[in-house]
């Protein structure tokens, strides 16, 4: 899901206010810092920063999509390589364990009796509920 692009309510409000202030007096100036020229310049700077930010988000989104696709491809390749090692050396070999697989002899399997006890206990809990 792409990230949402950022907008600025303050920027929109400042643009509207600038238009209104220009309607009153196009050369409005209260002192060196508070004048329409500085306000217009600040609006343009914020607008350009928002454009840079939103462009960066677009690059991040496309890069993330590429990373996800590459991860999927690499995972598939890794699984196939492990299957290949299991096929060539056997699933109970040391090589299979070195490659990251769980050797058949190391797998812990529940005995039939414990599986029956567990299912009986679950049934008892359901009856009591």
PEFEN-V29482 format. One record per residue. RES is the residue in one letter. PHI is phi in degrees with one decimal (NA if undefined). PSI is psi in radians with two decimals (NA if undefined). D_FIRST is the distance of its C-alpha to the first C-alpha in whole Angstrom. Layout:
# PEFEN-V29482
[[RES PHI PSI D_FIRST] [RES PHI PSI D_FIRST]]
This chain:
# PEFEN-V29482
[[X NA 2.18 0] [X -68.8 2.61 4] [X -71.0 2.59 7] [X -77.0 2.40 9] [X -73.8 2.63 12] [X -96.1 2.42 15] [X -122.5 3.01 18] [X -133.8 2.05 22] [X -67.8 -0.58 24] [X -65.5 -0.69 27] [X -62.9 -0.80 27] [X -63.3 -0.70 27] [X -65.0 -0.72 30] [X -66.3 -0.65 31] [X -62.5 -0.81 31] [X -63.1 -0.70 33] [X -67.2 -0.66 35] [X -62.0 -0.76 36] [X -60.6 -0.75 37] [X -66.4 -0.72 39] [X -67.3 -0.62 41] [X -66.7 -0.53 42] [X -68.2 -0.57 43] [X -74.0 -0.95 46] [X -155.2 1.96 47] [X -63.4 -0.32 45] [X -113.2 0.57 46] [X -61.6 2.27 46] [X -152.2 2.18 46] [X -100.5 -0.66 47] [X -160.2 -2.88 48] [X -64.8 -0.56 46] [X -92.2 -0.54 43] [X -106.0 1.53 42] [X -148.7 2.90 42] [X -64.7 -0.55 40] [X -64.9 -0.78 40] [X -64.9 -0.67 38] [X -64.8 -0.77 36] [X -63.5 -0.70 35] [X -64.7 -0.74 35] [X -63.8 -0.68 32] [X -62.0 -0.79 30] [X -64.6 -0.70 30] [X -63.0 -0.80 29] [X -64.5 -0.71 26] [X -60.9 -0.77 25] [X -68.6 -0.64 25] [X -65.2 -0.69 23] [X -63.6 -0.68 20] [X -62.9 -0.75 20] [X -62.6 -0.78 20] [X -60.6 -0.84 18] [X -67.4 -0.60 15] [X -65.9 -0.72 16] [X -62.7 -0.68 16] [X -62.2 -0.68 12] [X -63.8 -0.71 11] [X -65.2 -0.73 13] [X -61.8 -0.76 12] [X -62.2 -0.78 8] [X -68.2 -0.66 11] [X -65.0 -0.72 12] [X -62.8 -0.70 10] [X -62.3 -0.74 9] [X -65.0 -0.71 13] [X -62.1 -0.79 14] [X -59.4 -0.74 12] [X -66.4 -0.73 14] [X -66.8 -0.66 17] [X -61.9 -0.74 17] [X -63.2 -0.78 17] [X -63.3 -0.78 20] [X -65.8 -0.68 22] [X -62.4 -0.76 21] [X -62.3 -0.78 23] [X -63.0 -0.75 26] [X -62.4 -0.77 26] [X -63.1 -0.74 27] [X -64.0 -0.67 29] [X -64.8 -0.72 31] [X -64.1 -0.72 32] [X -61.8 -0.69 33] [X -63.1 -0.73 35] [X -64.2 -0.73 37] [X -62.9 -0.65 37] [X -69.8 -0.75 39] [X -75.6 -0.77 41] [X -105.8 -0.25 42] [X 98.3 2.63 42] [X -78.4 -0.08 39] [X -110.6 0.24 42] [X -87.5 2.81 43] [X -63.6 -0.64 42] [X -61.0 -0.67 40] [X -64.4 -0.71 38] [X -67.0 -0.69 38] [X -64.3 -0.65 37] [X -72.1 -0.16 34] [X 111.5 0.00 32] [X -85.4 2.85 33] [X -98.6 2.06 35] [X -62.8 2.58 39] [X -58.3 -0.66 40] [X -71.6 -0.29 43] [X -95.7 -0.13 41] [X -70.9 2.40 39] [X -100.1 2.09 40] [X -113.3 2.40 41] [X -73.8 2.47 42] [X -72.0 2.85 45] [X -62.8 -0.69 46] [X -63.7 -0.75 48] [X -68.0 -0.61 45] [X -65.4 -0.68 42] [X -66.3 -0.71 45] [X -63.6 -0.75 46] [X -63.6 -0.74 42] [X -69.4 -0.57 41] [X -67.3 -0.70 45] [X -66.1 -0.68 44] [X -64.0 -0.70 40] [X -65.9 -0.68 42] [X -65.0 -0.71 45] [X -64.8 -0.70 42] [X -64.9 -0.66 41] [X -67.7 -0.72 44] [X -73.2 -0.34 45] [X -79.6 NA 42]]
